[in-house]
C-alpha cells in the first residue's frame, strides 16, 4: 500500500545559483557528458541541457573551455620546465655510468647509446671506403696476366 504524497514528502524545487551553472559548464568543458555532469552536481539532465543551449550558457561554456585550456598549458609549461632542469642531472648520471670503470660493460654501453641517441647521432652509419690500391710491382709478367684474367672474370675494372 502506497502512502499519499504529503507536503513534507514531496521534493521542493531548488533554486540553483550561478556558481553551480559555472561548475556545470566547467565540467562540460573538461569533456564530461551531460549525464555525468548532472549526476555529479545532483541536477536533472534537462537542466544542464537547457543551460548549455542558452546564449549565456554557451558563453559560459566557451569561457570555461578557455580557462581549462590555459590551465592545461600552464601545467604543461611547468612540467617541461621541471624536466628541462632534471635533464642536466640525468646527463650527469649517464656520464658517471659511462666513465665508471667499475660499471659493468652493458651499463656503460647503454649509457653511451643513450647519449648518442639524445644528441642525434645515427645508430649505424654505413661507411664505404675505397679499396687500397694494389701494389703489383712484385708480380711477374705471368702473374700479372693471371691477375688480369681473374679480374676480367669477376668484372672488375
C-alpha positions as CSV (number, residue, x, y, z in Angstrom):
1,X,0.0,0.0,0.0
2,X,1.5,3.3,-1.0
3,X,1.1,6.4,1.1
4,X,-0.3,9.5,-0.4
5,X,2.2,12.2,-1.0
6,X,2.3,14.8,1.7
7,X,3.7,18.3,1.5
8,X,6.7,17.2,3.6
9,X,7.5,14.2,1.4
10,X,7.5,16.0,-1.9
11,X,10.7,17.3,-3.3
12,X,10.8,21.0,-3.4
13,X,12.3,22.7,-6.4
14,X,15.7,24.1,-5.6
15,X,17.0,27.4,-6.8
16,X,20.3,26.9,-8.4
17,X,22.9,29.7,-8.2
18,X,25.3,30.9,-10.9
19,X,28.2,29.1,-9.2
20,X,26.5,25.7,-9.9
21,X,26.0,26.7,-13.5
22,X,29.6,27.7,-13.7
23,X,30.6,24.3,-12.2
24,X,28.4,22.6,-14.8
25,X,30.0,24.5,-17.7
26,X,33.5,23.8,-16.3
27,X,32.7,20.1,-16.1
28,X,31.3,20.1,-19.7
29,X,34.5,22.0,-20.8
30,X,36.6,19.1,-19.3
31,X,34.7,16.8,-21.6
32,X,32.3,15.2,-19.2
33,X,28.9,14.2,-20.6
34,X,25.7,15.9,-19.7
35,X,24.6,12.8,-17.8
36,X,27.8,12.8,-15.8
37,X,27.6,16.5,-15.0
38,X,24.0,16.2,-13.9
39,X,24.9,13.2,-11.7
40,X,27.9,14.9,-10.1
41,X,26.0,18.1,-9.3
42,X,22.7,16.5,-8.4
43,X,20.8,18.2,-11.2
44,X,18.3,17.0,-13.7
45,X,19.8,16.2,-17.1
46,X,17.4,18.6,-18.8
47,X,18.5,21.5,-16.6
48,X,22.1,21.0,-17.7
49,X,21.0,20.7,-21.4
50,X,19.0,24.0,-21.1
51,X,21.9,25.8,-19.5
52,X,24.2,24.7,-22.3
53,X,21.9,25.8,-25.1
54,X,21.2,29.3,-23.8
55,X,23.3,32.2,-25.0
56,X,24.7,32.8,-21.5
57,X,25.3,29.1,-21.2
58,X,27.2,28.9,-24.5
59,X,29.3,31.9,-23.4
60,X,30.0,30.4,-20.0
61,X,31.0,27.1,-21.7
62,X,33.3,28.9,-24.0
63,X,34.9,30.8,-21.1
64,X,35.3,27.5,-19.2
65,X,36.9,25.9,-22.2
66,X,39.4,28.8,-22.5
67,X,40.2,28.6,-18.7
68,X,40.7,24.8,-18.9
69,X,43.0,25.3,-21.9
70,X,45.0,28.0,-20.1
71,X,45.3,25.8,-17.0
72,X,46.4,22.8,-19.2
73,X,49.0,24.9,-21.0
74,X,50.4,26.3,-17.7
75,X,50.6,22.8,-16.3
76,X,52.5,21.6,-19.4
77,X,54.9,24.5,-19.3
78,X,55.6,23.8,-15.6
79,X,56.2,20.1,-16.3
80,X,58.5,21.0,-19.2
81,X,60.5,23.4,-17.0
82,X,61.0,20.7,-14.4
83,X,62.0,18.1,-17.0
84,X,64.5,20.5,-18.5
85,X,66.0,21.1,-15.1
86,X,66.2,17.4,-14.5
87,X,67.9,16.8,-17.9
88,X,71.1,18.2,-16.6
89,X,71.1,15.8,-13.7
90,X,70.2,12.9,-15.9
91,X,73.1,13.7,-18.2
92,X,75.4,13.7,-15.2
93,X,74.2,10.3,-14.2
94,X,74.7,8.9,-17.7
95,X,78.2,10.4,-17.8
96,X,79.0,8.9,-14.4
97,X,78.0,5.4,-15.5
98,X,79.9,5.8,-18.8
99,X,83.1,6.9,-17.1
100,X,82.9,4.5,-14.2
101,X,85.4,1.7,-15.0
102,X,83.8,-0.5,-12.3
103,X,80.4,-0.4,-14.0
104,X,79.5,-3.5,-16.0
105,X,80.2,-3.1,-19.7
106,X,76.5,-3.5,-20.6
107,X,75.6,-0.5,-18.4
108,X,78.3,1.6,-19.9
109,X,77.3,0.6,-23.4
110,X,73.7,1.5,-22.7
111,X,74.8,4.9,-21.3
112,X,76.9,5.6,-24.4
113,X,74.0,4.6,-26.7
114,X,71.5,6.8,-24.8
115,X,73.9,9.7,-25.1
116,X,74.3,9.1,-28.8
117,X,70.5,8.9,-29.2
118,X,70.0,12.2,-27.4
119,X,72.5,14.2,-29.4
120,X,71.1,13.0,-32.7
121,X,73.9,10.7,-33.8
122,X,72.7,7.8,-36.0
123,X,72.8,4.4,-34.5
124,X,74.5,2.9,-37.5
125,X,76.2,4.5,-40.5
126,X,77.4,2.8,-43.5
127,X,81.0,3.7,-44.3
128,X,82.2,3.0,-47.7
129,X,85.9,3.3,-48.2
130,X,87.6,2.6,-51.5
131,X,89.9,-0.4,-51.5
132,X,93.5,0.3,-51.1
133,X,95.4,0.4,-54.4
134,X,97.1,-2.9,-55.2
135,X,100.9,-2.9,-55.3
136,X,101.6,-5.2,-58.3
137,X,105.3,-4.2,-58.6
138,X,106.4,-7.6,-57.2
139,X,104.4,-9.7,-59.6
140,X,106.0,-11.4,-62.6
141,X,104.5,-10.7,-66.1
142,X,102.8,-14.2,-66.0
143,X,101.2,-13.4,-62.6
144,X,100.1,-10.0,-63.9
145,X,98.4,-11.8,-66.9
146,X,96.7,-14.2,-64.5
147,X,95.5,-11.3,-62.3
148,X,94.1,-9.5,-65.4
149,X,92.3,-12.7,-66.4
150,X,90.8,-13.2,-63.0
151,X,89.7,-9.5,-62.8
152,X,88.0,-9.9,-66.2
153,X,86.1,-12.9,-64.9
154,X,84.6,-11.1,-61.9
155,X,84.0,-7.9,-64.0
156,X,86.4,-5.7,-62.1
157,X,87.6,-2.6,-63.9
